[in-house]
Amino acid sequence: MKKITVIIFSVLIIFCVCAIALCSISKRKSQAAIASGFYIEKFTRKSDIFTRIKGKSFKDDCTLPVSDLRYVHALCKSKDGTTHHGEMVCNKYIAESLLEIFRELYNADYPIEKMILIDEYDTDDEKSMRANNSSCFNFRFITHTKRVSKHGLGMAVDINPLYNPFVKEIGGELVIEPATAVPYTDRTADFDYKIDENDLAYKLFTERGFEWGGSWEELKDYQHFEVPTEIIEKLYPQK
């Protein structure tokens, strides 16, 4: 009996030592990631991150669980080569992919002018786009439906939106968002931040299964990359 007790006690000690070692390794990896400027953070309703988005991008009628969201921090390069900090809230499903994409873009000196939470613009898409702010999560329902939009699920990303506008003809009139992006609707012109099929952001996003709004026929959304509908319907069945 004593021998069995000693064996059990020894196993427990070994287990505890291994657990402590794994926690230490995990902590060091987390610290290294934060030091590198590229990391993902899970957060709760008690987190500072949630405080920043509560009642804004995470609206009172938000149906998406907080546990499905992640905070992504990445370094970005300005057009002049200056490094700045970027942040984005997204769905956990795409968090790792986004971190990889932003790391590759940064290493390639790809310019992202601004990437801060859309909450800093009171979740006003037009204001955020006019500031050329790249963003992701902003909860909302699709107009006249109870279906959550892809941005509302944190499954769509807009990159350098001022120079890559949303363009659609409605009732014979051309709708451009942001409204200040008229000079950048001519996609044959050459200008900074332009996304096309030769662009690195386009290649990195589409390689990871995202669809590009610039390839749509009924409208063009050159800033927009999203997870395909068939995948989202499996993850979030909606009526």
C-alpha positions as a printed NumPy array, in Angstrom:
array([[  0.   ,   0.   ,   0.   ],
       [  2.827,   2.376,   0.913],
       [  4.573,   1.547,  -2.355],
       [  1.45 ,   2.45 ,  -4.362],
       [  1.089,   5.702,  -2.436],
       [  4.712,   6.604,  -3.174],
       [  4.227,   5.874,  -6.878],
       [  1.073,   8.021,  -7.059],
       [  2.8  ,  10.834,  -5.195],
       [  5.797,  10.64 ,  -7.558],
       [  3.514,  10.763, -10.604],
       [  1.741,  13.817,  -9.214],
       [  5.059,  15.571,  -8.637],
       [  6.191,  14.821, -12.192],
       [  2.854,  16.051, -13.527],
       [  3.107,  19.296, -11.576],
       [  6.704,  19.886, -12.704],
       [  5.74 ,  19.317, -16.353],
       [  2.73 ,  21.62 , -16.026],
       [  4.868,  24.384, -14.526],
       [  7.469,  23.95 , -17.277],
       [  4.82 ,  24.12 , -20.01 ],
       [  3.288,  27.242, -18.471],
       [  6.722,  28.835, -18.321],
       [  7.415,  28.011, -21.981],
       [  3.992,  29.318, -23.007],
       [  4.574,  32.533, -21.063],
       [  7.98 ,  33.047, -22.687],
       [  6.482,  32.49 , -26.142],
       [  3.717,  34.987, -25.377],
       [  6.222,  37.558, -24.152],
       [  8.354,  37.01 , -27.259],
       [  5.307,  37.487, -29.509],
       [  4.379,  40.748, -27.772],
       [  7.978,  41.947, -28.028],
       [  7.959,  41.21 , -31.771],
       [  4.894,  43.425, -32.254],
       [  2.835,  40.605, -33.763],
       [  0.419,  38.832, -31.459],
       [ -3.162,  37.681, -30.928],
       [ -5.048,  38.262, -27.702],
       [ -8.181,  36.527, -26.497],
       [-10.352,  38.801, -24.371],
       [-13.451,  38.741, -22.184],
       [-16.109,  41.224, -21.123],
       [-13.82 ,  42.205, -18.24 ],
       [-10.898,  43.062, -20.537],
       [ -9.711,  46.554, -21.409],
       [-10.164,  45.672, -25.061],
       [-13.849,  44.932, -24.535],
       [-14.254,  48.239, -22.711],
       [-12.996,  49.979, -25.856],
       [-15.534,  48.293, -28.163],
       [-18.551,  47.898, -25.853],
       [-21.527,  49.852, -27.143],
       [-19.576,  50.761, -30.272],
       [-18.439,  48.051, -32.686],
       [-19.751,  45.514, -30.153],
       [-23.238,  46.979, -30.028],
       [-25.883,  46.255, -27.421],
       [-27.734,  43.968, -29.839],
       [-24.597,  42.059, -30.861],
       [-25.37 ,  38.361, -31.239],
       [-21.751,  37.254, -31.659],
       [-20.185,  35.809, -28.479],
       [-17.198,  37.761, -27.173],
       [-15.365,  34.43 , -27.016],
       [-15.469,  34.303, -30.836],
       [-13.483,  37.523, -31.155],
       [ -9.738,  38.095, -31.071],
       [ -7.571,  41.207, -30.832],
       [ -4.779,  41.232, -33.417],
       [ -1.772,  43.499, -32.991],
       [  0.702,  43.95 , -35.834],
       [  3.397,  46.305, -37.002],
       [  2.685,  48.225, -40.197],
       [  4.742,  50.342, -42.574],
       [  3.692,  53.763, -43.765],
       [  4.363,  54.836, -47.339],
       [  7.554,  56.566, -46.201],
       [  8.777,  53.378, -44.521],
       [  7.956,  54.462, -40.971],
       [  6.852,  51.663, -38.646],
       [  3.65 ,  52.123, -36.669],
       [  1.459,  49.9  , -34.527],
       [ -1.693,  48.419, -36.013],
       [ -4.635,  46.806, -34.255],
       [ -7.753,  45.005, -35.353],
       [-10.574,  42.986, -33.787],
       [-11.593,  39.974, -35.856],
       [-13.2  ,  36.549, -35.636],
       [-11.078,  33.826, -34.068],
       [-11.495,  31.826, -37.279],
       [ -9.284,  34.244, -39.259],
       [ -7.006,  35.618, -36.521],
       [ -3.975,  33.438, -37.297],
       [ -4.314,  34.077, -41.031],
       [ -4.463,  37.833, -40.488],
       [ -1.398,  37.773, -38.268],
       [  0.539,  35.859, -40.947],
       [ -0.64 ,  38.246, -43.672],
       [  0.269,  41.394, -41.75 ],
       [  3.67 ,  39.967, -40.853],
       [  4.404,  39.211, -44.524],
       [  3.144,  42.634, -45.603],
       [  5.345,  44.328, -43.008],
       [  8.42 ,  42.33 , -44.022],
       [  7.783,  43.309, -47.648],
       [  7.48 ,  47.035, -46.736],
       [  3.878,  46.99 , -47.954],
       [  2.238,  50.301, -46.953],
       [ -0.777,  50.321, -44.645],
       [ -1.396,  53.938, -43.739],
       [ -3.483,  53.372, -40.634],
       [ -4.921,  50.405, -38.735],
       [ -6.749,  51.312, -35.534],
       [-10.053,  50.136, -34.125],
       [-13.063,  51.561, -35.935],
       [-14.385,  52.489, -32.502],
       [-11.979,  55.454, -32.633],
       [-14.263,  56.782, -35.393],
       [-17.445,  56.046, -33.421],
       [-17.89 ,  53.031, -35.74 ],
       [-18.667,  55.413, -38.609],
       [-17.511,  53.571, -41.747],
       [-17.373,  56.72 , -43.853],
       [-15.118,  58.518, -41.366],
       [-12.872,  55.482, -41.007],
       [-12.583,  55.006, -44.772],
       [-11.883,  58.688, -45.419],
       [ -8.984,  58.387, -42.965],
       [ -7.748,  55.383, -44.971],
       [ -8.098,  53.216, -41.882],
       [ -7.925,  49.456, -42.375],
       [-10.449,  47.602, -40.205],
       [-12.462,  44.45 , -39.66 ],
       [-15.101,  43.876, -36.959],
       [-18.103,  46.202, -36.732],
       [-21.322,  44.475, -35.716],
       [-24.362,  45.134, -37.843],
       [-27.217,  43.34 , -39.554],
       [-27.618,  43.312, -43.32 ],
       [-30.15 ,  46.013, -44.219],
       [-33.794,  44.9  , -43.876],
       [-32.804,  41.434, -42.596],
       [-31.886,  39.689, -39.359],
       [-28.743,  38.275, -40.923],
       [-25.431,  39.458, -39.533],
       [-23.058,  40.999, -42.075],
       [-19.569,  39.589, -42.589],
       [-18.028,  42.622, -40.906],
       [-20.535,  41.988, -38.114],
       [-19.049,  38.515, -37.716],
       [-15.483,  39.777, -37.923],
       [-15.042,  37.766, -41.124],
       [-14.296,  40.618, -43.545],
       [-11.321,  42.974, -43.733],
       [-10.957,  46.343, -45.468],
       [ -7.436,  47.411, -46.479],
       [ -6.46 ,  51.005, -47.341],
       [-10.117,  51.865, -48.105],
       [ -9.711,  55.456, -49.275],
       [ -7.696,  54.32 , -52.29 ],
       [ -9.756,  51.162, -52.822],
       [-13.388,  52.304, -52.677],
       [-16.743,  50.604, -52.821],
       [-18.351,  51.4  , -56.201],
       [-21.868,  50.506, -57.329],
       [-24.43 ,  51.925, -59.731],
       [-27.826,  52.352, -58.055],
       [-30.765,  53.823, -59.947],
       [-28.482,  55.16 , -62.654],
       [-26.254,  56.937, -60.144],
       [-22.761,  55.897, -59.129],
       [-22.419,  55.328, -55.375],
       [-18.846,  55.668, -54.117],
       [-17.749,  54.966, -50.543],
       [-16.   ,  56.81 , -49.142],
       [-17.347,  59.797, -51.043],
       [-13.86 ,  61.329, -51.157],
       [-12.508,  58.381, -53.164],
       [-13.709,  59.547, -56.578],
       [-10.132,  60.02 , -57.918],
       [ -9.408,  56.354, -57.173],
       [-12.326,  54.799, -59.029],
       [-10.258,  54.753, -62.228],
       [ -8.471,  51.448, -61.746],
       [ -6.388,  51.901, -64.891],
       [ -4.556,  54.761, -63.172],
       [ -1.39 ,  54.202, -61.17 ],
       [ -1.394,  55.438, -57.565],
       [ -0.157,  54.437, -54.116],
       [ -2.093,  51.899, -52.038],
       [ -4.001,  50.539, -55.046],
       [ -5.109,  46.914, -54.728],
       [ -5.397,  44.842, -57.881],
       [ -4.655,  41.248, -58.836],
       [ -0.914,  41.959, -58.96 ],
       [ -0.934,  43.421, -55.465],
       [  0.725,  41.566, -52.588],
       [ -2.249,  41.978, -50.232],
       [ -4.501,  40.461, -52.897],
       [ -2.183,  37.486, -53.28 ],
       [ -1.777,  36.857, -49.551],
       [ -5.482,  37.079, -48.772],
       [ -6.663,  34.979, -51.708],
       [ -3.993,  32.349, -51.056],
       [ -5.618,  31.857, -47.666],
       [ -9.102,  31.454, -49.088],
       [-10.455,  34.996, -48.839],
       [-12.605,  36.415, -51.628],
       [-11.814,  39.877, -53.018],
       [-14.585,  42.412, -53.591],
       [-12.693,  43.832, -56.544],
       [-13.513,  40.73 , -58.582],
       [-17.293,  40.966, -58.101],
       [-19.44 ,  41.761, -61.151],
       [-22.508,  43.597, -59.798],
       [-20.403,  45.96 , -57.726],
       [-16.771,  46.593, -56.854],
       [-15.385,  46.732, -53.334],
       [-11.656,  47.028, -53.923],
       [-10.734,  47.359, -50.238],
       [-12.684,  44.273, -49.159],
       [-11.551,  40.708, -48.415],
       [-14.002,  38.235, -46.908],
       [-14.448,  34.611, -45.881],
       [-16.62 ,  32.765, -48.442],
       [-20.319,  32.532, -47.616],
       [-20.395,  28.724, -47.683],
       [-17.819,  28.565, -44.888],
       [-19.596,  31.172, -42.772],
       [-22.934,  29.38 , -43.153],
       [-21.376,  26.256, -41.655],
       [-19.871,  28.185, -38.747],
       [-22.854,  30.492, -38.17 ],
       [-26.093,  29.07 , -39.575],
       [-28.556,  31.941, -39.952],
       [-32.212,  31.987, -40.931]])
